[in-house]
Amino acid sequence: MTRRPRRASALASLRRPEMAPAHSSSAQVRGDNTEALAFDAAIGCRVDDAVSLGKRLIAD
């Protein structure tokens, strides 16, 4: 009969470096959404130097 691994060792085997606790978060807000930008600024968010690429599925 095969022994089942103990719970602690079974959980340890599932841990992966890319699943470490998050120390930051990201959100995408359109540049013309001034209310969302003001809210995010009020809670301490800042603009990151990143580029978001996408294709609009509807006409604005």
C-alpha positions as CSV (number, residue, x, y, z in Angstrom):
1,M,0.0,0.0,0.0
2,T,1.3,3.5,-0.9
3,R,1.5,6.1,1.8
4,R,-0.2,9.4,1.1
5,P,2.1,12.4,1.5
6,R,1.7,14.5,4.6
7,R,-0.4,17.6,4.1
8,A,2.5,20.0,4.7
9,S,4.8,18.4,2.2
10,A,2.0,18.1,-0.4
11,L,1.2,21.8,-0.1
12,A,4.9,22.7,-0.2
13,S,5.2,21.0,-3.5
14,L,2.5,23.3,-5.0
15,R,4.4,26.5,-4.1
16,R,5.9,28.2,-7.1
17,P,8.0,31.4,-7.1
18,E,5.7,33.1,-9.6
19,M,2.8,32.7,-7.1
20,A,4.5,34.8,-4.4
21,P,2.3,37.3,-2.5
22,A,1.7,40.5,-4.5
23,H,3.5,43.6,-3.3
24,S,1.7,45.8,-5.8
25,S,-1.3,45.8,-8.1
26,S,-2.1,47.3,-11.5
27,A,-5.2,48.6,-13.2
28,Q,-5.9,50.0,-16.6
29,V,-7.9,53.2,-16.9
30,R,-8.5,55.1,-20.1
31,G,-6.8,58.5,-20.2
32,D,-10.0,60.4,-20.6
33,N,-11.6,58.8,-17.5
34,T,-10.8,61.8,-15.2
35,E,-13.0,60.5,-12.3
36,A,-11.2,57.2,-12.2
37,L,-7.8,58.9,-12.5
38,A,-8.6,61.3,-9.6
39,F,-9.8,58.4,-7.4
40,D,-6.7,56.3,-8.1
41,A,-4.5,59.3,-7.3
42,A,-6.4,59.9,-4.1
43,I,-5.6,56.4,-2.9
44,G,-1.9,56.7,-3.7
45,C,-1.7,55.1,-7.2
46,R,0.7,56.5,-9.7
47,V,1.2,56.2,-13.4
48,D,3.6,53.4,-14.3
49,D,5.9,53.5,-17.3
50,A,4.2,50.8,-19.3
51,V,2.5,50.4,-22.6
52,S,-0.9,48.7,-23.0
53,L,-1.8,47.4,-26.4
54,G,-5.3,46.5,-27.4
55,K,-7.8,46.6,-30.2
56,R,-11.1,48.4,-29.6
57,L,-14.1,46.2,-30.5
58,I,-16.6,49.0,-30.5
59,A,-16.4,52.5,-32.0
60,D,-16.1,55.4,-29.5
